[in-house]
Amino acid sequence: MRIGIPFWMGLVALAVGVAFAMLLYFRNRRQHYGKGLTIALFGLRTLLGGLVTLLLFNPYIRQRVSVVEPPTVLLAHDNSASLVLSKDSVFYRTDYRTRLDAVREQLHRDFQVDEYLFGQDVRDFDQLDFSDQLTDLSSFLQTAERKYYKRNVGAVVLFTDGLYNRGFEPSLLAERFPFPIYTVALGDTLSYPDLFVKEVHYNKKVSLGSAFPIRVVVGGMDCAGKKAVLTLREEGRTIARQELEVGSNRYAKEVDFMLDADVEGVRRIEVEVGGLEEEAQRLNNLKRIFVEVKDQQFKILCLADAPHPDLGAMKSVLNEDCGMDFVFGREPIPDLAGYQLLLLHQTPSSNTDLAALTAQLEHNKKLPMLVVVGQATEVEALNKIQQAVSLHRGVTNSMLDVKACFNPSFGTFTVSDVLRDRVGKFPPLALPHLETSFLKAHDDLLLQEVLGLKSGLPLLTFVKDDRRMAFLFGVNTWRWRLFNYYQDHQSQAFEELFSKTLKYLLLSSDDGSAVFAKEEYYSNEPVILNAELRNPSGELVTDPELSLRIVNKKTGETYEYTFSKREHDYELNAGLLPEGLYTYFAETTMAGQKVTLSGSFAVVALGIEAQQLTADIERLRNLATLSNGRCYTVDQLSQLPEDLKADARITSVEHHETRFEDLIHAKWIWFVLIGLAALEWVLRKMFGSY
């Protein structure tokens, strides 16, 4: 222990203590003590006065203390449905729970245990019901590594069948994983001949009179040399069929079909693979898809100075309801009356017929526009065709590297946390030096960041005038898509950014109100929708009652609901709905006007967890080996607690750390002060004073 007192502070305290003692013992002639007693009393009063003065400076005590951290064992259990879809499902719902509870109880007696469930997400261990329809093993390992960084974790005990269908290969994390992993192999480890429909790729909405593709990915395990039949059925009749010859025990093949969209409405198509009598389970042989054939399509016209990779990246986010036509350079501009959105990419440019474009826009005053400003953009010409933004070239003709940062006050529509996080990491866009003045109110989704400094200028902004407009200042957004795919193995953030931008511009409603629903729900997943209502001033409101009608497009069955109000928006849990394609209509009355919002979603049959049911014990052994752990089967479960108890690595750790505490908070200093005062009083009392 060391008291942190500067030298000058000690001198000041000592001087005050001496002065305090001198007033009582050298200037007070009434008291007569012997020389020795006077010196003793003088010393006691000096110490007392000096310590009190010292406390007024509030010095600190520095202590080096030892802290013993007991070991923690992390217990993580797979809660995915694949464990109860195999032949051992009854065992895992009954007897297995008794064994698991016994192991958990013994571990809690011997260690500090933190328990988790994982599947679709990672959460605290609450109820083991094998209900998750996705399995992400890597997510749990990443969570454990991050949450318990520099913590004394003795071991991670992982109960799983080793199968995953989200995230990445967990073995990639195991070699550098900071804790040993003890794996318990669950599920059926025996391999049976199995055919399954792994994936079906198709367009959920197609235009009437067109041909649409369906790509089926068929898989097979341990059925080499067998023949299989892939069949597409609709209303009980076969509409397509193909025979397959399985060439290996780990078989995968893509099969393409082309169907005609000749009838408007919802088509329910069954995709089934079969042909093996010895299959142990057939849950994964069948998938149902729903295709809506509509006699309507949004059309987008892109006027661009020249072909550019940005255009392909933007087109990739369009769904089946949207088509995009391109006009480059000096090509004649078609009639805009046949389009629902105009995309100007570095246009108007020196190649643009400005008079023709101006005349077309005059005749289509409500046509929304998305304007991408780049080096080729003639800003003075752009100023002439719109009255929302005034642009002027800067003093230099060089290009800026402009990064994006999310604007937390953006309120035109909601965006996900994934997009908020990713957008700041996207590569910079190329933008010429511009002086920007907004003539209309605007809502900025992305702001510019130049050389690490946030300028406050918009990068992507939305303006609502007579026509809806969005301005993107910069080109090379194709790099965003590639970077997003490189980071996440998918381009979800990029697609959300531009699909919501285009959707907002295409919407016919002018008040910014919207209902948010996923495109697809699983049949055992509650259908949850959120909604936002905006008043004529664009402010979020929750005063009106908002009702919802959901209609099954195939059967016509209707479900009626009322949204629950939250602080700034609405939420509705419609519960479980039967498999099918649904349209929803949200209705309310606001400012005397009826507001109707609509959309659609699909409910698909459970299936992804049933695609593979044979436990991957080799992956679990590999995880244990790479992390210096061990792998157990369910029959060896009782041995696990004993092995953990005998593992010398699972032990308490002593940490040495330095702590600082104010001296005035130390209890012993008060006993010292009271002791000095009491001793002085006793001596004075014994020798004639007081």
N, C-alpha and C positions, 0 to 999 in steps of 0.2 A: 504493500500500500504506500502511496506517495501523495503528499498534499501539494497541489500545484499553486505555490505562492511565489510571486516575483520578489527579488531581494529588496527592492525599494518598499514594497508593501509590508514586509516584515519589519523594516526599520521604522516605518510610520507607526505601526501597531505597537512596537516596543516603546517608542517615544511617548505615545499617548498613555500607555500603561505606567511609565515612569512618572510622567507629570501627574497622573491621577493619584499615585501613591505618595508623591511628595506633598501634595496638598493636605493629606491626612496626617502624615507622620513627621514631616519636617517643619511645616508651618504651624501645626497645632501644638502649642506649648503647654496646654492643660494636661495632656496625657504624658505620664512619666513611666517609661519602660526601660528595662535594661537594654544595653547595646545589642546583645544577641537576639533578644525578642523583637526589638525594633527592626533589625535587618530581616528576620524571618517574616514578620508581618508586612514589611515593605515589599519583599519578594512575592508574597501571596497576592497582595493587592496589584502589583505590577502585572503578574501573570493574568489575573482576572480581567483587569482593564484592557490589557493587550489582546487577549482572546476575544473579548466582546467587540473591540475595534476591528479586529481581523474579520469577524463574521460580517461586519457591515460591508466589507469588500466582496463578499460572496465568493470565496475561493472554492476550488473543487478538489475532490479526492480521486486519484487515479489508482485503480485496483486491477491487478491481473488475476482473474478467477478461472477456475476449471469448471466446465459444464459437461456432464455425462449425458449423451444422447442414446437412448435405447434403440435397438434395431426395429425397423418397421418391415413387415411382410405385406406386399400388395397381392391381394387375391382378386383375380378378374375372371368372370364367367361369361361364356358365350350365351347370348339369349336369343339366337336366331332360330327360325322355324325348321332349318334343315335337320336339327337334332331329333325332332319328333316326326319326321316324315319317313324315316327308315323303318326297318323291321323291328327295331328295339324301342319304338316309340312308347309302348306301355311301360317298359322298364324305366325310362327317363322321366315319366310322369309320376311314378310311384316309388319303387324301391331305391332308385338312385338318389332321390331327395333325402332319404334317411341317411344314406352313406355320406352324402355331401354335408349335411347338418352336423354329423358326428365329427367330420374333419374340421369344419369351421369352428366348432366348439373347442376342440383340442388346440387349434392354432391360437385362438383367443386366450386360452389359458397360458400359453407359453410365450406369446409375442404380442406386440402391438400390431394389430391387423387393420388395414384399410381395404375395404371391399368395393368392387365395381362390377357393373354389367356393361357389356359392349355388344353392338350389333349395328343398327342404323346410326347410333351415336354412342358416346361414352357417358355413363351416369353412375351415381351411387347405387350400390346394391340395395334394391327395394323388394321387388317381387320377381322371382324367376318364373316366367310363364312361356318362354320360347315363342314370343310373338313377333320379334323383329323380322322384317322381310329382306334385310340387307345385312351383310357382315363386312366390317372394316377392321381387320386385325391391325393394320399399320397405324390406324388412328389411335388405338389404345396405347401402343408402344410409344408413339410420339407424345401423347398426353402424359404418360408416366415419366418419360425422360424430361419433359419440360417442367412438370409440376413438382417433381422430387429432385430437382437439380441441387447437387451438393447436400442432399439429405442422406441420412444413414439408412438406406434401404438394403436389407439383408438379402431379399429374394423377391422375385415376381412369380406367382403361381398362376398359370394360365390354363383354364379349363375350356377346351374347344375341340372341334373336329378338324381343325386345320384348314377349313375351306373359307374362302373369302370371295366376294364379288364386287367390292368397292375398295378404293385405295390402291396400294401397290404391294409388291411382294415383301412380306414382313422379314424375310431372311436378310434383306438388304440392310435392315436396321440392326440385326442381332449382333453382328461382329463388333460394332462400336457401341453396343448398348451397355450402359454403365452398371447394370445389375444382372446377376445370374437369373436365368429363366428356367423355372421348373414347369414342364408342360404335362398336362393330363389329357391323354387322347380319348375323346368321347366319340360317340357315333358308331356306325357299322364299318369296321375295317375290312370286311370281306368284299371282294369285287364281283359284281354280277354283270352279265350281258345287259347293255342298256342303250337304247336309242332315245334321243331327245331333240326337241326343237330349241336350239340355243338362243337364237335371236330372229326377229322379224323386222325388217326395215321397210317402211312404207310411208306414203303421204296420207296424213289423216284427213286432209280435205283436198278434193280434186275438182276440176272444172268439168261440167257436163260436156259430153262429146269427145273428151280426150282419152288417151290411153295412159294408164298409170302403172308403174312397176311395183312389184313386191319381191323383195330379196329375202330368202329364208336361209338361215345358217343352221345346218343339221349336224349334230354331233353323235358320236357312238363310242362306247367303251366295251372292250373285250368281245367284240362281235365281228372279227375279221373273217372275210369270206362269206358273210351272210348277205342277203338281199333285203332291201328296205323299199318301202313305197311312201312317197311324199304326196299328200293329197290336200287340195284346197276345196272346201265345200261352202255352199251358201244355200240356206233354206233347205238343207238336207240333200241337195243335189251336188254332184261333183262338177266343179268348173275348171279344174286343172289337175294334172296328175303326172308324176314322173317317178320312174323306178331308179333306184340307186344301188350300186354294188359297193359294199363296205370293204375298203382295201386294207385297213389296218386296225389294230386294237385301240388306237387313239385316233379316231376318225373325225374329220371336220370337212364340210363341203358347203359352198354357197350355191344356192339354186335360185335362178331368176325366173320370174313369171311376168307376163304383160297382160293386163286385163283392160277391158273397155269400160269406160264410165258412160254407159248408154242410158241409164235410168237415174233420175234425180231422187235423192233421198239418202238414207243411212243404210249402208251395206254391212252386214255382220258376216265375216268370213272366218271359217275355222281352218287352221293350219295344223295338220296332223301327220306324224310319221309313225309307221308301224311295220309289221312284218315279222317280228320275232316272238315266237310263242313262249320262249324261256325267260322273257323279261321279268325281273322281280317286282318292279313297280312301274306304273305307266303315268304317274302324275305329270311327268315332264314331256309327254308325247304330244300334247295338244296345247295350242295357243289360239286365242280368239282376238281378232282385230276388228276395228270399226272404221269404216271409210265413209266420209260424208261427201256425196256428189252434189255440187251446188252450181246453179246456173248464174253465177256472179263471181267476178274477180276484180280486185283492185289492180289498177294499172299505173305504173310509175314511169315517167319519162325522164331520162338522164341526158342533159345537155352538157357535154364535156369538151374542153379544148382539144384533148387527145386521149387515146386509151391510157388507162392508168391502173395499177394494181389495187388502188383504193376501191375502184368500182366493183371489182370481183369480190373483195372482202365484204363490202356492203351488201351486195346481192346475195351472198351466202347466208345472211341472216333472215332473208325473206321466207315466209311460210308459203304454203301452197295456194293461199288466197291472193298472192301478189305476183304480178309479172312486171318485168322491167325492160323497157325499150331504150336503145342507145342512139344518140345522134352526136357525131364528132365533127369538130372543126367547122367547115363551110357547108356541111350537108344541110339541106332545107329542113326547116322546123315544121313538124306535123301539127295538125290541129290539136290544141291543148284541151278541147272540150271532151275528148275521149279519155282523159287521164284524171286520176284523183290526187296526184302529187307530182311536183316538178323538182328534180334534183339538178342543181347547177354546180358542176364541179369545175372550178377555175374558169367560170363563165359568168358574165360576158368577157370574152377575150378579143384579141385583134382579129380573130377569124370569125367572130359571131356577127350575124346579120342583126344588128341592134334594132333597126326599124321594125323588122318582122317580129322579133321577140317582144318589143314594146307593145306592138299592136295586138299580139296574142294575149299578153297579160292584161291589157285593157278590156278585152272581151271575156276574160276569166278572172274577175276580181276576187273570187273566193278560193281560188286554187292554192292550196298550201305549197310552201317552198322550203327546201333545205338547201342552203347556200354554203358551199365549201370554198373558202378563200385561200388562194395560193399565189405563187409567183406569176402565173399567166393571167390572173384576174385583172381586168381593166377596171380599177376602182371607181373612176369617174363615170363609166358606163353603168356600173352596178348601182351607183347613187341615183341614176336616172330611172331605173326600173323598179325601185322600191323606196319607201319613205320611212323606214324603220331605223336605219343606221347610215351615218355619214362617214365615209372612209376617205383618207388621203394618204398618199405615199409619204414615208418618212424622208429624212434628209439623206440617208444612205440607201443604196440599192441592194445591200447584202441581206442574207437570210438569217433568221434567228432560230436557234434550237429551243423550242418551247415545250416544257413538260406540263402535264396536267395534274391538278390537285382538286379534290372534291370540295364543293361548296356546301358546308353543313346547313346553310339556311335555304337551300333549294327546296321548293315546295310544289312544283308543277305536277310531279308524279313521284311515287316512292321508288327507291332503289334498294337492292339487297346489301347486306354487310359485305358480301364477297366483292361486289363492284366497288364499294367505298374503299375497301382495302387494296384492291388490285390496281385501281386506276392511277394511283400515285406512283406505281412502279413501272408503268408503261414507258417505252422509249419516247424521246421527244419528237414533236412534229416540226416540219419546216414551214416557217411563216415569214413573209417579208416585213420590213419595218413599216408600221401603219400608225396613223393617228385616227382614233376611233371616237365617234360621238354618237350616242344613242338618242334618237328622236322620239322613241316610244318606250313605255315601261318594258322591262325585260327581266327574266329570271335565269340566273346563271347556274348551270349544272356543273361545269368545269371551269376552273380559273387557270390563268397562265402563271407558270413558274419559270423564270429565266435565270440561269446561272445560280440556282439554289435560292433565289429571292422570289417571293410571291408578290406579283405586281398588282393583284386585285383586278386586272383586266380579264374579261371573259374569254374562255377558249371555246366552250360550247354553250350557247345561250338561246333562249326561246322568247320570241316576241309575239304578242297577240294583238293584231290590228284588224283591219278588214279581212285580211287573210292570216292564217297561222304561218309563222316563219321560224326557222331555226338557223343559226349561223355557226359554222364550225371554222375557226380561224387556224388553218394549218392543214397540210397534206401529209401523206404517208401513214394513214391510220392502218394500212395493211400490216405494218410492223407491230401494231398493238395486237392484232389477231394472232400472229406467229408467236409473239412473246407470251401471250396468255396461254397458248397451246403448249409452248415449251415449259412453262412453269407448272401448269396444272393438268397437262395431258388432255385438255379440253379448252374450248374457247368460250366458256360460259359467261365471263364478265364482258367480253367484247360483244357477244351476241345480245346480252341483256341491254347494254348501252344503246346499241343501234336499233334493236327491235323495238324497244320502248320509245325511242325517239321517233321512229317511223310510225309506230302505232298512235302516238299522241297526235302527230300531224295528220294522220288519215281519219281520226275519229271525227264523226259528224257533230258530236256534242261540243258546245262552246264553253261550258262552265268548268271543265277540268275534273269533274266528278268521274269516278271509275270504280269498278269492282275488280278485285285481284283474285284470281284462282289459278291453280296449277293446270297445266295442259292434261295431266294424267294422274289419276289416283289408283292405288291398289284396292282390290275388293274388300280387304280387311282393314283398310285405312280410313279413318274418318275424313269426310270431305269438309275442309275448313276454308272459308272464304273471308276476305277482308274488303272493306269498301271505304271510300272517301267521298264526302259531299262538300262541294264548294259553293258559296253564295255568289251573287253577281259580282262581288268585289274580289273574288278569287280566294276568300278566306275559308279555311276548314271549319265546318259546322257539324254539330251532332244533335241539333234540336229536333229536326223532323224524324218521324218514325219511318224506317226503311224496311219495306217488305221484300221478300224474295220468292219467286216461283221457279222451281226446277222441273223441267219436262224431259222425260225419256223420249228421245226422238224416234226410237223404234216402236215402243209400245204405246206411247202417248200418255203414260202414267204421269201424274202431276203431284208435286210435293210443295206445300206452302210453309213458309217460315217468316220470322221477323228477326232482323239483326239486333244484336246486343250493342249498346252504346259504350264506347270507351272515351278516353279524354279527348282525343282528336280524330278518331275514326270509328268504324263499326267492325264487328266480328260476328261470324256465324259458324257454328259447328252443326252441319247437317247430318252427322252420324254416318253410318255405313249405308251405301247405296248399292243396288244390284249392278252387275256388269252391264255396261252399255255406254252410249253416247248421249250426252245431256246438253240442253240449252237452258240458260238461266236468264231471268228477267227481274231486275231490281227496280222497284217503283216507289216514288215518294212525291210529295207536293212541296215546293219551295218557292216562296215569294209569289204565290198564286199560280205558279206554273208547274205542270206535271213533268217530272223528270223520270226517264226510263233508261236504264243501263242494261246491256245484254252481253252475252258471251257464251262460250261452250267449253266443255271439258269431257274427258272420257274416264270411265271406271273400268279397269282391266283386271282380268283374273290373276290371282296369285300364281307365281310361277318361277321367279328367279332363284329362290332358295331350293326349289325342287330340281334344278337342272343337274346338280351333282350331289349325290348323297353318300358316296363312299368316302369315309374319313381319310384325310391325307396325313397318315402317321409319319411319313418320311419328312414332311415339312416340319412337324413338331419335333422330331428327333434332331433335325438340322438346327432349329431354333435353340434347343437346349445345348447342343454341342458347341455352337458358335458363341454362346454366352456363358459357357462353363457351368451349365445346369444339368438337369437330368430329365428324362422322359418316362412317364408312367402310363400304364393302362388303368382302366377302372378297377380291375381286379387287384391292382397293387396300391389302391388308394390309401389303405390303412397304413402303409409304410411311409407315406409322404411326411406326416408330422414328425416321425422319429428321425428321418433323414435330415429334415430342416433343423431339428434340435441338435443333431450331432455335427452340423456343418460349422466348422470353426470360423468361417467368414462372417457368420451371422452373430455378431457380438456388439456390445455397446462401444461407443466411440467417445473418447474424451477430447473436448475442444478447449483450447486456452484462448481467452479473449480479454481484451482490456475494456473496463467499464469506467465511466466518469460519473461522479455524483457530487452534488453541491455539499460542501462541508456542513452547512447549516442543517441539512437533512440527516446527518449522522447522529444516531442516538447517543453514542459515547461522548460526544462533545458536550452534551448537556449534563451528563454525570460529572465530567471534569469541572465545568463551571460551578455546579452546585457544590461539588466537593471542596473547591478552592474557597468559595464563600463560607461554607460551613466550618472549615478548618480555621479560617481567620476569626470567625465569630466565637468559636470555642476558646481559642487562645486569648482573645480579648476579654471574654467572660471570666476565664479562670484567673486572669491577672489584673482584675480591677476595673475593667471598662464595661459599658452597657449596663 
